[in-house]
Each structure stands twice: as C-alpha cells, then as structure tokens.
C-alpha cells in the first residue's frame, strides 16, 4: 500500500451483486454493495468493530480485509466457504475452521448489515424513527458495552471504593447545552466512560459499608437489558409481566409468612419509602375518616415521617416512643401513649436504620390484636425483613407474619438491581379500595389487552399508573441464584459484622464499640488519647468526623455516620454486600488505624496525644 492511496478490490457475488472492499491509511475497512454498477449500500468498520463483528476472530480491520479477500478469491473452488447476499441485503459470511490436526472442523459465520439510504413517502416527507438504519453499529456498540461492564465488575477490587468527582467533571456533566442535534451513540458512550463510570457512589465495591445499600448482581444486569428492551408499561392487563409479578409476590408472601392467596395483596414499588406511603394510605381507608396517630420509636426510619407529611396526616400526630436497652420500641411506654379515640398505626422495625435492632414484633402484634378496630400494625422491613428467608434467622422476626402491612426492599439484601421494593397488605380488598382508579380510556373489555376477568391491574395497588416491569429482574435473580444462596449470604454478612466487632474489641485501647444489633450493623469510633478536659466529647466527635472523611476520600472504604444518644458521633458499618470478604475487613482496620495515627500528628490533635 502506498502512502497516498488505499487498497481497493471488487468481487462478483450472487444474484448480480458485486462487492467492493477498501482499506485506508487509518485502518478503516469499507465494504460497498453494488447492483448493476451502482452502489446501493455501504458500511465501514474500525479495528474494534471488526473484532466484535467476527466474534474476535479478526483483531483488526486488516485481518478482516485479508480474510474476506481470501474467501472471495477461493469462493468458486471451495464448497464449504460461502459469501452471499441475503434477501434483506445482508452479507452472510461462512467458512470452516480446522483444528485438532485438521481432523475437526467448525463452521464459523457472521453477518454484515449494510447501511441503506433513507426512503421517502409519496409526499416526499421523510419518516424518521429512533431505530438505526444499520443495526450492525448498534450491535457492535452493545457488545462493547457488555464487555466493558463485565470488565468493570471483574476489576472492582483494583479501584478505590469511592473517589470525589473533580470540579471539571462536575461542570462537564451539569453545564452542557441542550442537545438539539444528534451525535453518534459511540460518542455518547465515550462520555459515559470518561465522565460517569469512574465516579459512582461505590456501593457495588467490596468495601462499601456506608449504608444498607445493595450491590446488584451479574444476572441483574442482563435482566435490566431485557426489561429495557421490552419497555413494558406494567400497569396491568393481559401481558406476561403481570403474571410474573403475581408469581413474585406469591414468593414474597411466603417468605414473610403472609397468606399466599388473593386475600392478601401486594405490589412491587420503587422502595420502602413509597411502600410506607401506600401502607398508611390503606390504613387511613380502614379508619373511615377518623383522625390518626402514628406511633414509632426514636430509632424508626424517617420515611414514616415523610409519609405522614405527604398524606396530610400531620407531623403533630406522630408519637415518638422511647427505646429500651436493646434499642427496641418500649412496649410499656407505647401502650401508655396510645389514644384509642384516634385510629392508630403502630410502626415496628424489622431492623432499625441506625443499629439494626429488631423490635418485639410479636409483642406489637399482641397489642394491636387487643384493639383490632382501632390499631393497624405496620412493619418497616427495609433493613432486615428479607432475612426471614434464612431458617437460622427467622426466629428473630417472630410476629412479622401477623402484620397488617409490610414494607421492604429487594434491592438491598436480595441484590435485585435498583430500584425495587415491595408492599404487602393483609386485606387485599381494602388495599384496592384505597388506591383503585377508573377512567373511560382504562375501561375493561370482554377480552383483548384489558380483560374484565382473569388479569390484574397493579396500578390499583400503588401510586403509579405508569410502572416499569420490576418483576423480571426479581424473577430472574431468584431463579438464577435461589433463596438458599441469599440465605447463606445474609448469614455470612452478619457473621462478618460479628467478626468486625471482634476486631474492634481486640483493639480496645484505640477503638470503642458503641452499638451493634443482631443483624449487620456495627457502630464504633476511634478513641483519642489523653482527653481530660470538658471538651473531650466535642474533640472526639471532631476527630472521628475527620477520620471518616479521610477514609472515604482516600478510597479505602465507605462507612457512614450515626449519632448515638444525641451527642456521640459514630462510624457506622453496614455489611449488605455479597462481595465483601473477611480480608476486606482486615485491610480496612489496618488502614483505618494508620489514618487515625496520621491524624493524631496534625497540629489540631497533636497536643492531645
């Protein structure tokens, strides 16, 4: 090849077609499909695209060029090699691969789709679509993205747990002009790789223990691809996603000990926050316009407060009940606080957000059972309810099966991709009565997509009419891994939390265990030495805040904050991570102590040491 030219070759194909191949100085191979001496379509490939197109047989465009030249040159003399134009103007390439001393043969094949010119209707107005004219480029980009994402997961341990987003990247992401004109999907993906992928929250990393946040799973990635491709509007009707959701809900009812028939209802929602709003809306329907009081502990999640505010129940009607020494809601204090002149919702926690404490759910159920017309028993199960799938842990949650409603997440300890939560309501009829809707354009018919019998409409059981298909990723995750596997991982995470408690106790001269519950949460802090002044607690809090930020910003690990008894700042570790190993905890402790020792030498704290 000379410096001022490119290689160009032309070969005859079937049905009067011929093909012209060219490769230029930039290693870009171009194929032109010719009919009656006129080019009817063409396509070009880079090195990476050639590799994906040929299933990694050809690493470069030069390799593909040489392969096609060889095949086209020997096509007439070979009965096994074949390059032909299909009816839809795709080029099919097939040829044998010999191996095993040439005693074994495998037929290798791939298809090249050409870019066709745009067509026009009778009025000479171009009809456009978001589908590509050439699916080859989309296919190649899709394969590249899939490969990149698998590599991304594989190499997680080589990356920092978290890194700050540089100011330049912040500006690049938040100060872009409105994109009126299109750009290639590959250019857009290049921006994703450089500006977005390197700066996640970090929750899929093995040393992310900041909050009770799930890590997802490889099968969840594929499920999301299928879900996005189908793009179902899963409000109801006669479609597969509805029957899939009914099946998933039956499984979840079984895990929670709820009736698995249609008397008990439920729906997949975005998470426990929305599920709590649904539960309180149904409870309000039960009380027929009576004023309501909501009773929860000081350690309850703030989603209850938000739901009360959104529903207009009024924050003044939230009764905060103290906790006992186990950080459970105090039953005696609760019973004294109840005013039966109001409809009451008792909120029990199947794992509190701060320490993972589990309320006496059976005691709460007994209390509500004594006043069935005046009290509603709701359980916030976001932190730990799904641990019921473990036979070993199920006794911790006795009484959960007696609740009127349970809100919990599947995107935490069941590792379904975000976002996916669930609401279960014991009284299905009351559930639909509270949230059911009707409109002429949603009328049910005698058959068709919206049949009046047989199908189900989940939009009558939640806040959304437009709903994504969350059921497929749950179904695929459950069937691929099995509940037994999830049980083992949940138990493993709890054992890892206990192991970290033992590490803290082994370093009791430097670390203080502040709180831990029966689940996966550990609260601790570093002990600043020689603090005898009246500001000791303030100094200790300040030191641990700086320690936490340093650990995060150096990418060592992510732990979060929790304030105990209104004045003690704690580092809070929540292990909800199937990628965590004990070696991660050992490494974290080692580097935590190293950073703490470094901070003690700074002017701000050196006078305390």
C-alpha positions as CSV (number, residue, x, y, z in Angstrom):
1,X,0.0,0.0,0.0
2,X,1.4,3.4,-1.0
3,X,1.3,6.4,1.2
4,X,-1.2,8.3,-0.9
5,X,-3.6,5.5,-1.8
6,X,-5.8,2.8,-0.4
7,X,-6.3,-0.9,-1.3
8,X,-9.5,-1.4,-3.3
9,X,-10.8,-4.7,-4.6
10,X,-14.1,-5.7,-6.3
11,X,-15.6,-9.2,-6.5
12,X,-18.7,-10.7,-8.1
13,X,-21.4,-12.2,-5.7
14,X,-24.7,-13.9,-6.2
15,X,-27.9,-12.5,-7.8
16,X,-26.0,-10.0,-9.9
17,X,-24.5,-8.2,-6.9
18,X,-20.8,-7.4,-6.5
19,X,-18.8,-6.1,-3.6
20,X,-16.0,-3.6,-3.4
21,X,-13.6,-3.7,-0.5
22,X,-11.3,-0.9,0.5
23,X,-8.9,-0.2,3.4
24,X,-7.4,3.2,4.0
25,X,-4.4,4.6,5.9
26,X,-6.5,4.9,9.1
27,X,-7.1,1.1,9.0
28,X,-10.8,1.7,8.3
29,X,-12.3,-1.0,6.1
30,X,-15.2,-0.1,3.8
31,X,-17.5,-2.5,2.0
32,X,-19.7,-1.3,-0.8
33,X,-22.6,-3.4,-2.2
34,X,-23.0,-2.8,-5.9
35,X,-26.0,-3.7,-8.1
36,X,-25.9,-3.0,-11.8
37,X,-22.8,-0.8,-11.4
38,X,-24.5,1.4,-8.8
39,X,-23.6,1.4,-5.1
40,X,-26.8,0.5,-3.3
41,X,-25.4,0.5,0.3
42,X,-22.1,0.5,2.2
43,X,-20.6,0.1,5.7
44,X,-17.3,0.8,7.4
45,X,-15.6,-0.8,10.4
46,X,-12.8,0.1,12.8
47,X,-10.4,-2.4,14.3
48,X,-12.5,-2.9,17.5
49,X,-15.7,-3.2,15.4
50,X,-14.1,-5.9,13.2
51,X,-13.1,-7.9,16.3
52,X,-16.7,-7.8,17.7
53,X,-18.3,-8.5,14.2
54,X,-16.2,-11.6,13.6
55,X,-16.6,-12.8,17.2
56,X,-12.9,-11.9,17.9
57,X,-11.6,-14.0,15.0
58,X,-10.2,-10.8,13.3
59,X,-8.4,-8.5,15.7
60,X,-8.0,-5.6,13.2
61,X,-9.6,-4.3,10.0
62,X,-6.5,-5.5,8.1
63,X,-7.3,-9.0,9.4
64,X,-10.9,-8.8,8.2
65,X,-9.8,-7.4,4.9
66,X,-7.4,-10.3,4.3
67,X,-10.0,-12.8,5.4
68,X,-12.6,-11.5,3.0
69,X,-10.1,-11.3,0.1
70,X,-9.1,-14.9,0.7
71,X,-12.6,-16.2,0.9
72,X,-13.8,-14.2,-2.1
73,X,-10.8,-15.4,-4.1
74,X,-11.4,-19.0,-3.4
75,X,-15.2,-19.0,-3.3
76,X,-15.7,-20.8,-6.6
77,X,-13.2,-23.5,-5.8
78,X,-14.5,-24.1,-2.3
79,X,-17.7,-25.9,-1.4
80,X,-17.5,-25.0,2.3
81,X,-16.7,-21.3,2.2
82,X,-19.6,-19.0,1.2
83,X,-20.1,-15.3,0.9
84,X,-23.6,-14.3,-0.4
85,X,-26.1,-11.5,-0.3
86,X,-29.3,-12.4,1.6
87,X,-32.8,-11.2,0.7
88,X,-32.6,-8.3,3.1
89,X,-29.3,-7.1,1.6
90,X,-27.2,-8.5,4.4
91,X,-23.9,-10.2,3.6
92,X,-23.6,-13.7,5.1
93,X,-20.0,-14.9,5.6
94,X,-19.4,-18.6,6.5
95,X,-16.3,-20.8,6.3
96,X,-14.8,-23.8,8.0
97,X,-12.2,-23.6,10.8
98,X,-9.9,-26.6,11.0
99,X,-8.3,-27.8,14.3
100,X,-7.1,-30.9,16.1
101,X,-4.6,-31.8,13.4
102,X,-7.3,-30.7,10.9
103,X,-9.4,-33.7,11.9
104,X,-12.0,-31.5,13.4
105,X,-14.0,-28.7,11.7
106,X,-16.2,-25.9,13.0
107,X,-18.2,-23.7,10.7
108,X,-17.5,-20.0,11.5
109,X,-20.0,-17.4,10.4
110,X,-21.0,-13.8,10.8
111,X,-23.3,-11.4,9.1
112,X,-22.6,-7.9,7.8
113,X,-25.5,-5.4,7.6
114,X,-25.2,-2.6,5.2
115,X,-26.4,1.0,5.7
116,X,-29.3,1.7,3.4
117,X,-30.2,5.1,2.0
118,X,-33.2,6.8,3.6
119,X,-36.6,6.3,1.9
120,X,-39.3,8.8,1.4
121,X,-43.1,8.5,1.2
122,X,-45.4,9.7,-1.6
123,X,-45.5,13.2,-0.2
124,X,-41.7,13.4,-0.2
125,X,-41.7,13.8,3.6
126,X,-39.1,11.8,5.4
127,X,-40.5,9.4,8.0
128,X,-38.0,9.0,10.8
129,X,-37.5,6.5,13.6
130,X,-35.2,6.1,16.5
131,X,-34.2,2.6,15.2
132,X,-30.9,2.7,13.3
133,X,-30.8,2.2,9.6
134,X,-27.9,0.0,10.2
135,X,-28.2,-2.4,13.1
136,X,-24.6,-3.5,12.8
137,X,-23.2,-0.5,14.6
138,X,-25.8,-0.8,17.4
139,X,-24.9,-4.5,17.8
140,X,-21.2,-3.8,17.9
141,X,-21.6,-1.0,20.4
142,X,-23.8,-3.2,22.5
143,X,-21.2,-6.0,22.6
144,X,-18.5,-3.5,23.5
145,X,-20.6,-2.0,26.4
146,X,-21.4,-5.5,27.7
147,X,-17.7,-6.4,27.6
148,X,-16.8,-3.2,29.3
149,X,-19.3,-3.7,32.0
150,X,-18.2,-7.2,32.8
151,X,-14.6,-6.0,33.0
152,X,-15.9,-3.2,35.2
153,X,-17.3,-5.7,37.7
154,X,-14.3,-8.0,37.4
155,X,-11.8,-5.2,38.3
156,X,-13.8,-3.6,41.1
157,X,-11.2,-4.6,43.7
158,X,-8.5,-2.7,41.8
159,X,-10.4,0.5,42.0
160,X,-10.9,2.9,45.0
161,X,-14.1,2.3,46.9
162,X,-15.1,5.9,46.1
163,X,-13.5,9.0,44.6
164,X,-14.6,12.6,44.6
165,X,-16.0,14.0,41.4
166,X,-13.4,16.6,40.1
167,X,-14.8,20.1,39.6
168,X,-14.1,19.9,35.8
169,X,-16.2,16.7,35.6
170,X,-19.0,18.3,37.7
171,X,-19.0,21.2,35.2
172,X,-18.9,18.9,32.2
173,X,-21.9,16.9,33.5
174,X,-24.0,19.8,34.7
175,X,-23.3,22.7,32.3
176,X,-24.0,21.1,28.9
177,X,-26.1,22.8,26.2
178,X,-29.5,21.4,25.4
179,X,-28.7,18.7,22.8
180,X,-30.8,19.7,19.8
181,X,-28.6,17.9,17.3
182,X,-27.9,14.2,17.4
183,X,-24.4,12.7,17.9
184,X,-23.3,9.1,17.5
185,X,-24.1,6.7,20.2
186,X,-20.4,5.8,20.4
187,X,-19.5,9.4,21.1
188,X,-22.1,9.5,23.9
189,X,-20.8,6.2,25.3
190,X,-17.3,7.7,25.3
191,X,-18.6,10.5,27.5
192,X,-20.1,7.9,29.8
193,X,-16.8,6.0,30.1
194,X,-14.8,9.2,30.9
195,X,-17.3,11.2,33.0
196,X,-19.7,8.8,34.7
197,X,-18.3,5.3,35.2
198,X,-15.3,6.4,37.2
199,X,-17.4,8.3,39.8
200,X,-20.1,6.1,41.3
201,X,-21.4,6.1,44.8
202,X,-19.4,2.9,45.2
203,X,-22.0,0.6,46.6
204,X,-21.1,-2.3,44.3
205,X,-17.5,-2.3,45.7
206,X,-16.5,-5.0,48.2
207,X,-15.5,-2.4,50.8
208,X,-18.7,-0.3,50.6
209,X,-20.4,-0.5,54.0
210,X,-21.8,3.1,54.2
211,X,-25.5,2.4,54.2
212,X,-27.8,-0.6,53.8
213,X,-27.5,-0.4,50.0
214,X,-27.5,-3.4,47.7
215,X,-24.7,-4.4,45.3
216,X,-26.8,-5.9,42.5
217,X,-25.6,-9.0,40.6
218,X,-24.4,-10.0,37.1
219,X,-27.8,-11.6,36.2
220,X,-29.5,-8.4,37.3
221,X,-27.6,-6.6,34.5
222,X,-28.9,-8.9,31.9
223,X,-32.4,-8.7,33.3
224,X,-32.3,-4.9,33.1
225,X,-31.2,-5.2,29.5
226,X,-34.2,-7.4,28.7
227,X,-36.5,-5.2,30.7
228,X,-35.3,-2.1,28.9
229,X,-35.7,-3.8,25.5
230,X,-39.3,-4.9,26.2
231,X,-40.1,-1.5,27.8
232,X,-43.3,-2.7,29.2
233,X,-45.8,-0.4,30.8
234,X,-46.7,-2.8,33.6
235,X,-49.9,-1.2,34.9
236,X,-51.9,-4.3,34.3
237,X,-53.8,-6.3,31.7
238,X,-53.1,-9.4,29.7
239,X,-49.3,-9.3,29.4
240,X,-46.5,-11.6,30.7
241,X,-45.1,-9.1,33.2
242,X,-48.4,-9.1,35.2
243,X,-48.4,-12.8,35.7
244,X,-44.7,-12.7,36.5
245,X,-45.4,-10.1,39.2
246,X,-48.2,-12.2,40.7
247,X,-45.8,-15.1,40.9
248,X,-43.0,-13.0,42.5
249,X,-45.5,-11.6,45.1
250,X,-46.6,-15.1,46.0
251,X,-43.0,-16.0,46.7
252,X,-42.5,-12.9,48.8
253,X,-45.7,-13.5,50.7
254,X,-44.4,-17.0,51.5
255,X,-41.0,-15.6,52.8
256,X,-42.9,-13.2,55.1
257,X,-45.4,-15.8,56.3
258,X,-48.4,-14.0,54.7
259,X,-51.3,-15.8,53.1
260,X,-50.3,-16.7,49.6
261,X,-53.8,-16.5,48.1
262,X,-55.5,-13.4,46.7
263,X,-56.9,-12.3,50.0
264,X,-53.5,-10.8,50.7
265,X,-52.4,-8.2,48.1
266,X,-49.2,-6.5,47.2
267,X,-47.2,-4.7,44.5
268,X,-43.6,-4.1,43.5
269,X,-42.7,-0.4,44.1
270,X,-39.6,1.7,44.0
271,X,-38.7,1.1,47.6
272,X,-39.8,1.1,51.2
273,X,-40.4,4.9,51.2
274,X,-43.1,4.6,48.6
275,X,-44.3,1.3,50.2
276,X,-44.8,3.1,53.5
277,X,-47.0,5.8,51.8
278,X,-49.1,3.0,50.4
279,X,-49.4,1.3,53.7
280,X,-50.5,4.4,55.6
281,X,-53.0,5.3,52.8
282,X,-54.6,1.9,53.2
283,X,-54.7,2.3,57.0
284,X,-56.4,5.6,56.6
285,X,-59.1,3.9,54.5
286,X,-59.6,1.4,57.3
287,X,-60.3,4.2,59.8
288,X,-63.0,5.8,57.6
289,X,-62.0,9.4,58.1
290,X,-61.1,9.1,61.8
291,X,-58.1,11.2,62.8
292,X,-55.0,9.2,63.0
293,X,-52.0,8.8,65.3
294,X,-48.7,7.2,64.2
295,X,-46.6,5.5,66.9
296,X,-43.0,4.7,66.2
297,X,-39.7,4.6,68.1
298,X,-37.0,7.2,68.3
299,X,-34.9,4.9,66.0
300,X,-37.5,4.5,63.3
301,X,-36.6,5.4,59.8
302,X,-37.6,8.9,58.6
303,X,-39.6,7.5,55.7
304,X,-42.5,7.2,58.2
305,X,-42.3,10.9,59.0
306,X,-42.2,11.8,55.3
307,X,-45.2,9.6,54.5
308,X,-47.2,11.2,57.3
309,X,-46.4,14.6,56.0
310,X,-47.2,13.7,52.3
311,X,-50.5,12.1,53.2
312,X,-51.6,15.2,55.3
313,X,-51.9,13.2,58.5
314,X,-49.9,15.9,60.2
315,X,-46.5,15.6,61.9
316,X,-48.1,16.7,65.1
317,X,-49.9,13.3,65.1
318,X,-46.6,11.3,65.2
319,X,-45.9,9.9,68.6
320,X,-42.3,9.2,69.2
321,X,-41.8,6.4,71.8
322,X,-38.5,5.8,73.6
323,X,-36.5,2.7,73.2
324,X,-35.3,0.2,75.8
325,X,-31.8,-1.0,76.4
326,X,-31.9,-3.2,73.3
327,X,-32.9,-0.1,71.3
328,X,-36.3,-1.6,70.6
329,X,-39.5,0.4,70.9
330,X,-40.5,0.3,74.6
331,X,-43.8,-1.7,74.7
332,X,-44.9,-0.4,78.1
333,X,-44.3,3.2,77.1
334,X,-46.0,2.6,73.8
335,X,-49.2,1.2,75.4
336,X,-49.4,4.2,77.8
337,X,-49.1,6.5,74.8
338,X,-51.9,5.0,72.7
339,X,-55.1,7.1,72.5
340,X,-57.9,4.9,71.2
341,X,-60.0,7.9,70.3
342,X,-57.8,8.0,67.2
343,X,-57.1,5.4,64.6
344,X,-53.6,4.3,65.4
345,X,-50.8,2.9,63.3
346,X,-48.1,1.1,65.2
347,X,-44.8,1.0,63.3
348,X,-42.5,-1.8,64.2
349,X,-38.9,-2.0,62.8
350,X,-37.6,-5.3,61.5
351,X,-34.1,-3.8,61.8
352,X,-33.7,-0.2,62.8
353,X,-31.7,2.0,60.4
354,X,-29.1,3.1,63.0
355,X,-28.1,-0.1,64.7
356,X,-30.2,-2.9,63.2
357,X,-32.2,-3.6,66.3
358,X,-35.4,-5.6,65.8
359,X,-38.5,-4.5,67.7
360,X,-40.5,-7.1,69.7
361,X,-42.8,-7.8,66.7
362,X,-44.8,-10.4,68.4
363,X,-45.4,-8.1,71.4
364,X,-46.5,-5.4,69.0
365,X,-48.8,-7.8,67.2
366,X,-50.4,-8.8,70.5
367,X,-51.0,-5.2,71.4
368,X,-52.7,-4.5,68.0
369,X,-54.8,-7.7,68.3
370,X,-56.3,-6.4,71.5
371,X,-57.7,-3.4,69.6
372,X,-58.4,-4.7,66.0
373,X,-60.8,-1.9,65.1
374,X,-58.5,0.9,66.4
375,X,-55.0,-0.1,65.6
376,X,-53.1,-1.1,62.4
377,X,-49.8,-3.0,62.7
378,X,-47.2,-1.8,60.1
379,X,-43.7,-3.2,59.8
380,X,-40.8,-1.3,58.3
381,X,-38.7,-4.2,56.9
382,X,-36.3,-2.2,54.8
383,X,-33.2,-3.2,56.8
384,X,-33.8,-6.8,57.7
385,X,-37.2,-8.3,56.8
386,X,-35.8,-10.3,53.9
387,X,-33.6,-12.2,56.3
388,X,-36.7,-14.2,57.0
389,X,-35.6,-16.4,54.1
390,X,-33.0,-17.8,56.4
391,X,-34.2,-20.6,58.7
392,X,-31.5,-19.7,61.1
393,X,-32.5,-16.0,61.3
394,X,-36.3,-16.4,61.0
395,X,-36.8,-16.7,64.8
396,X,-35.6,-13.1,65.2
397,X,-38.7,-11.9,63.3
398,X,-41.5,-13.8,65.0
399,X,-44.6,-11.7,64.8
400,X,-43.8,-10.2,61.4
401,X,-46.3,-12.6,59.8
402,X,-49.1,-11.1,61.9
403,X,-48.7,-7.5,60.5
404,X,-51.4,-5.7,58.6
405,X,-48.7,-4.4,56.2
406,X,-45.1,-4.9,55.5
407,X,-42.8,-2.6,53.5
408,X,-39.4,-3.9,52.5
409,X,-36.7,-3.7,49.8
410,X,-35.4,-6.2,47.3
411,X,-32.6,-4.0,46.1
412,X,-30.8,-4.4,49.4
413,X,-30.1,-7.9,50.8
414,X,-31.7,-9.7,47.9
415,X,-29.4,-7.9,45.4
416,X,-32.0,-7.0,42.8
417,X,-30.9,-4.0,40.8
418,X,-32.2,-0.6,41.9
419,X,-34.9,0.2,42.2
420,X,-37.2,-2.4,43.6
421,X,-39.2,-2.6,46.8
422,X,-42.5,-4.3,47.9
423,X,-45.6,-3.6,49.8
424,X,-47.7,-6.4,51.2
425,X,-51.2,-5.8,52.6
426,X,-53.1,-8.4,54.5
427,X,-56.5,-7.1,53.4
428,X,-56.4,-7.1,49.6
429,X,-59.9,-5.7,49.2
430,X,-59.1,-2.8,51.5
431,X,-55.9,-2.2,49.6
432,X,-57.7,-1.9,46.2
433,X,-60.5,0.2,47.7
434,X,-57.9,2.7,49.0
435,X,-56.0,3.1,45.7
436,X,-58.1,1.8,42.9
437,X,-58.8,4.1,40.0
438,X,-61.1,4.3,36.9
439,X,-61.2,6.3,33.7
440,X,-63.0,5.8,30.4
441,X,-59.8,5.2,28.5
442,X,-58.9,2.5,31.0
443,X,-62.2,0.6,30.6
444,X,-62.1,-3.1,30.8
445,X,-63.4,-5.2,27.9
446,X,-64.7,-8.6,27.1
447,X,-61.2,-9.9,26.2
448,X,-58.3,-8.2,24.5
449,X,-55.5,-6.4,26.3
450,X,-57.6,-5.2,29.2
451,X,-60.0,-8.1,30.0
452,X,-62.5,-7.6,32.8
453,X,-61.7,-11.1,34.2
454,X,-58.5,-13.0,34.8
455,X,-56.0,-10.2,34.5
456,X,-54.8,-7.9,37.3
457,X,-54.1,-4.2,37.3
458,X,-51.3,-3.3,39.7
459,X,-51.9,0.4,39.2
460,X,-54.9,-0.1,41.6
461,X,-52.5,-1.1,44.3
462,X,-49.9,1.6,44.2
463,X,-49.2,5.3,43.4
464,X,-48.3,4.9,39.7
465,X,-50.3,4.3,36.6
466,X,-47.1,4.1,34.5
467,X,-45.0,1.3,36.0
468,X,-41.8,-0.3,34.9
469,X,-41.5,-4.1,34.7
470,X,-39.7,-4.8,38.0
471,X,-40.9,-8.3,38.1
472,X,-38.5,-9.8,35.6
473,X,-35.3,-8.8,37.4
474,X,-36.7,-10.2,40.6
475,X,-37.8,-13.4,38.9
476,X,-34.5,-13.9,37.1
477,X,-32.5,-13.1,40.3
478,X,-34.4,-15.6,42.4
479,X,-34.4,-18.4,39.9
480,X,-30.7,-17.9,39.0
481,X,-29.3,-17.9,42.5
482,X,-32.0,-19.4,44.6
483,X,-33.2,-18.3,48.1
484,X,-30.8,-20.8,49.7
485,X,-27.9,-18.8,48.3
486,X,-29.3,-15.5,49.6
487,X,-29.8,-17.0,53.0
488,X,-26.2,-18.0,53.1
489,X,-25.0,-14.6,52.0
490,X,-27.2,-12.8,54.6
491,X,-25.9,-15.1,57.3
492,X,-22.4,-14.5,56.0
493,X,-22.8,-10.7,56.2
494,X,-24.0,-11.0,59.8
495,X,-21.0,-13.2,60.7
496,X,-18.7,-10.7,59.1
497,X,-20.3,-7.9,61.2
498,X,-19.6,-10.1,64.3
499,X,-16.1,-10.6,63.1
500,X,-15.5,-6.9,62.8
501,X,-16.9,-6.5,66.3
502,X,-14.2,-8.9,67.5
503,X,-11.6,-6.8,65.7
504,X,-12.8,-3.7,67.4
505,X,-12.7,-5.4,70.8
506,X,-9.1,-6.7,70.1
507,X,-8.1,-3.0,69.7
508,X,-10.0,-1.7,72.6
509,X,-7.1,0.6,73.5
510,X,-7.8,2.5,70.3
511,X,-11.4,1.6,69.3
512,X,-14.7,1.7,71.1
513,X,-17.7,-0.4,70.2
514,X,-20.7,1.9,70.6
515,X,-23.6,-0.3,69.4
516,X,-24.4,-3.4,67.4
517,X,-27.6,-5.3,66.9
518,X,-28.5,-8.9,65.8
519,X,-28.0,-8.1,62.1
520,X,-25.3,-6.5,60.0
521,X,-24.7,-3.0,61.5
522,X,-21.8,-2.0,63.8
523,X,-21.3,1.5,65.3
524,X,-17.8,2.3,66.7
525,X,-15.3,5.2,67.0
526,X,-11.6,5.9,67.5
527,X,-10.6,6.8,71.0
528,X,-8.5,10.0,71.0
529,X,-6.0,9.5,73.9
530,X,-5.4,11.7,76.9
531,X,-8.6,13.8,76.7
532,X,-9.4,15.1,80.2
533,X,-10.9,18.4,79.5
534,X,-14.5,19.4,79.5
535,X,-14.5,19.5,75.7
536,X,-13.4,15.8,75.4
537,X,-16.6,14.6,73.7
538,X,-16.5,17.5,71.2
539,X,-12.9,16.8,70.3
540,X,-13.6,13.1,70.0
541,X,-16.5,13.8,67.6
542,X,-14.5,16.2,65.6
543,X,-11.6,13.7,65.2
544,X,-13.9,10.8,64.1
545,X,-15.7,13.1,61.6
546,X,-12.3,13.9,60.0
547,X,-11.3,10.2,60.2
548,X,-14.4,9.2,58.3
549,X,-13.9,11.8,55.6
550,X,-10.3,10.8,55.1
551,X,-11.1,7.1,54.8
552,X,-13.8,7.9,52.2
553,X,-11.7,10.4,50.2
554,X,-8.7,8.1,50.0
555,X,-10.9,5.4,48.5
556,X,-10.1,3.0,51.4
557,X,-13.7,2.2,52.2
558,X,-17.1,3.8,52.7
559,X,-18.7,3.8,56.2
560,X,-21.4,6.3,57.2
561,X,-22.4,8.3,60.2
562,X,-24.7,7.8,63.1
563,X,-25.2,9.9,66.2
564,X,-25.9,7.9,69.4
565,X,-27.9,9.4,72.3
566,X,-27.9,12.8,70.6
567,X,-24.2,13.6,71.2
568,X,-21.9,10.7,70.3
569,X,-20.6,10.6,66.7
570,X,-20.2,7.0,65.5
571,X,-18.7,5.4,62.4
572,X,-21.4,3.1,61.1
573,X,-20.6,0.0,59.2
574,X,-23.5,-1.8,57.3
575,X,-22.4,-5.0,55.6
576,X,-25.0,-5.7,52.9
577,X,-22.5,-6.9,50.3
578,X,-22.1,-10.2,48.7
579,X,-18.6,-9.2,47.5
580,X,-17.2,-8.5,51.0
581,X,-14.6,-10.9,52.4
582,X,-13.1,-11.0,55.9
583,X,-9.8,-9.9,54.3
584,X,-11.6,-6.7,53.3
585,X,-12.4,-6.1,57.0
586,X,-8.8,-6.8,58.0
587,X,-7.5,-4.4,55.4
588,X,-9.9,-1.7,56.4
589,X,-9.0,-1.9,60.1
590,X,-5.3,-1.8,59.2
591,X,-5.7,1.3,57.1
592,X,-8.2,2.9,59.5
593,X,-5.7,2.8,62.3
594,X,-2.9,4.1,60.0
595,X,-5.1,7.1,59.0
596,X,-6.0,7.7,62.7
597,X,-2.3,7.7,63.7
598,X,-1.6,10.2,60.9
599,X,-4.4,12.5,62.1
600,X,-3.1,12.4,65.6
601,X,0.2,14.0,64.4
602,X,-1.6,17.0,62.9
603,X,-1.5,20.3,64.8
604,X,-5.2,20.2,65.5
605,X,-4.9,16.9,67.5
606,X,-1.2,16.5,68.3
607,X,-1.5,18.3,71.7
608,X,-4.0,15.6,72.8
609,X,-1.6,12.6,72.2
